[in-house]
Amino acid sequence: MEANRVYNFNPGPAMQPLEILKEAQSELLNFQGTGESIIEISHRAKEFEAVLNQAKADIKELMGLGDDYEVLFLQGGASTQFAMVPMNYAVGGKKGAYVVSGSFAEKAYKEAEILGVGTIAATSKDGDFKHVPTQDEIKLDPAAAYLHICYNNTIYGTEYHYIPETGSVPLIADMSSDMLSRPVDFRKFSLIYAGAQKNLGPAGVTVVVGRKAFLENSPKTIPSMLRYAIHLDKNSLYNTPPAFCIYMVGKTAAWLKKQGGLAVMAERNAKKAKLLYDAIDNSGGFYRGHAEKDSRSFMNVTFRLPSEDLEKKFVDEAKAQSLCGVKGHRSVGGMRASIYNAMPYEGCERLAEFMEKFRKANG
Ligand SMILES: *Cc1c(COP(=O)(O)O)cnc(C)c1O
């Protein structure tokens, strides 16, 4: 770790690999000898289009996807996808089915509800979102336009450890907080999207990966900017794209390839998460994990302490040790350590050690 940098456990914007921040810094004033910054360069310049195409190719390579899939770079965050999905696909009287497994999953469902096209296939809300609904809990109408799931529930700290079977119903996933953190059989999904600011780069771009044939299917009755088919047709250059963000996402993908790809990341992420879950499980009940064990997330570790006073003290003392952003979301309370791809093992080690010390001093 660089002197005067902290371990940032915030849920997003999150830590980025130091190596690529430095690379971007060194290239900021003069991108590839153009005499311009990547921020200043035309999005129609061949240098920029090469960056965009390389980022797409690297993302697809990491995900093990071929020519029948395409990567789009859109704006408006994952939250705009919540609306675009039903606008593009829950058409012709069909409804979009939703598994409501947490806050963002519910927000996605609510956008479909605004359009009058949402239906709930399963929910774990009654159980305080402590688990991800199982295949048996999902009641999917075979006539549904799609099944939408949120693969990692950032706020509650739960994650899918299986892919729902949907028969012929297209599967769509919000993977904002775990995309490219582990290998998944991405081919089972018709559409995947992620706000970049967790695992992929800076806030301001949303990475959408979809089956080409599915993306081509947008109705012509919705505004152009909200149609996947337009962005597909224009190679994400329909309007001015967030060039700097795409460039950073490209650097992240190249960095992931250099690390050895998603299998290596999954192994590292599991080791990091284990340090924190062990600190919870071996605390004699001082720390209480929010997620049920078989739904635990490798990306967001959520836990409570015996009292809110101790929770406040924990946040303050952690921060004094350069362990920042461990306060949980207000809807769950307690702590949340977000440990995405760029969080080094040492950061988790430091936090686990701190947890142990804090428990001994306050337990
Ligand atoms: C952060 C997050 C969102 C919201 O993303 P924005 O880019 O802020 O719209 C949606 N879904 C999940 C799972 C998230 O973690």
The ligand as a Gaussian input file, in Angstrom:
#p B3LYP/6-31G(d) Opt

LIG

0 1
 C      -24.855000       0.256000      -6.636000
 C      -25.858000      -0.630000      -7.211000
 C      -26.881000      -0.166000      -8.042000
 C      -27.054000       1.297000      -8.352000
 O      -26.152000       1.683000      -9.295000
 P      -26.130000       3.179000      -9.871000
 O      -25.025000       3.072000     -10.852000
 O      -25.852000       4.080000      -8.715000
 O      -27.450000       3.442000     -10.482000
 C      -27.756000      -1.076000      -8.585000
 N      -27.663000      -2.389000      -8.311000
 C      -26.706000      -2.873000      -7.499000
 C      -26.641000      -4.329000      -7.224000
 C      -25.780000      -2.019000      -6.926000
 O      -24.836000      -2.498000      -6.114000

